[in-house]
Amino acid sequence: MESSACPFCHLTFPSLELQRHANSHFEDEDEAEEAKDLKLANQIASSSGSVDVDSVSALIALQTRGNFYHVKDGLISLLKNCLELETQHNSSVTILSGYVDHFQSLPSVDVGWGCGWRNVQMLSSHLLAHRQEARQVLFGGSGFVPDIAFLQRWLEIAWERGFDPPGAQHFNCKIYGSNHKIGTTECASLFRSFGVRARVVDFGPKESQPFYLSVPGSTLGQTVMKRSIIRVSGPMDRYVHRQQGSKKPRDSWDSLSDGTSGNFKGKSGGPQILVDWVWNYFSDKGLTISDSNRVVVSDRAPLYFQHDGHSRTIVGIQVNHQQNGTHQFNLLIMDPSDGTIALERSLKKNVGWQKLIKRGVHTLKMPQYQLCYIDPGIASGVELQQLKTINSIFIEL
C-alpha cells in the first residue's frame, strides 16, 4: 500500500488515510479558535451579568472586516513624504500620528450618516497597528476592523453592559441595522467597553455651560440636561464633567532652540484654543525636533473630531513660523467623505493634497466641537466600571 507524508506534521500515512488525517489539523485549529472565542466572550460577559455569552461568542466568530481601499505603505507615510518636501521651502514643523487606514463613506451604503462609524474604524486601525494591548481586546481579539453593522452590534453590547446609560436610552438600546448617526459619546462608549481609555474633551462658548453636567452650581448625580443650543450628529457629548483647571489649555510655548517640540500658542481666543490643545496633545511626549527632522511621528493616537453635522479624524498638526513672528497652524484631517484613491493619488503626485488634508484655524467656524482621544493601557476592575459614565473636560472657546 502506498504511503505519503502529511504536509503539516510530516508523519507518514497510507494514502487512503492521508486526506482524513490532514483535515484533522484544520479541525484542531477550529476547535482552538472556538475555545479562544468562548474564553473572550466569557471575559466580556463576566464584567456585566446582563450579556449573553453565546451572543458575544457568535459575534466574535461571525463579524467581518470593514471594506476599505488599502494604500501600500499607508497614507500617513505618503503624507509624511509630502510634508518633508514642504520643509525645503518653509519653516514648518509637523507632528503626525502613526499608521491609519482611511475608511471612506460609500454611496448606497452609508453616505449621509456613516461618518462617525468611519472615524471609529480609522481610530481602530491605528490602535490595532500600534498598541498590542488594544489589539488583544478590541472586537474580541479579532485583529481586524469590523464593518459598520458589526460595530453597531458591539455598541449595543456596550449599552447592555451599562456603558453610557443616557446614550443607550436615546437610541432605545437598538442601533444595529439602522442608519442612525453617532457622535463622540458613542465612539467613547464603544472603545471603553473593551477597556480602552477613551477620553472626551468638549469645546464651546461660555453661555453653553448651563447645558453641561457638573459645572459650577451643579453637582454630579443631579438630573442631566441635554444640550438644546446645538443639535449634533447623534447625542454627541451630552453630559460634561468639568475638571479643575481645565478651562484653558497650557498657555506657555517654547522655541525650537532646545530641541524639543514645545507647547506653541497661536493668537489666543476662539478656535485657536482648540488648535493649541491639539498641538499640546500630539507634542506632549517632548518629541525631538531639529532642522533636519521637522516632520516627526508621535506615539499619540489620532483624534475623533466632531462638530454639528459631521465628524472627521485628526491625524496630526502643522505649525508654520511666519516672518512677522506669528505661528500659523493647520490641523491635518482625514475626512470620510473624501475618496481614498483620490487622497492616495494627490499625495503620490504631491499635487492638491493640501486642500484635502489641511484645515487652518480660519476654517473652524462652528460654535462647538468635541474630541475623543485614547490614553495608553487597558482598564479593568473598578476603573472599567468608572468608565461606564461618560464624562468630559469642558474648555471654553
Summary of the structure (lengths in Angstrom):
residues: 397
radius of gyration: 23.6
end to end distance: 83.4
largest distance: 89.5
contacts: 1249
relative contact order: 0.16
helix: 39%
strand: 18%
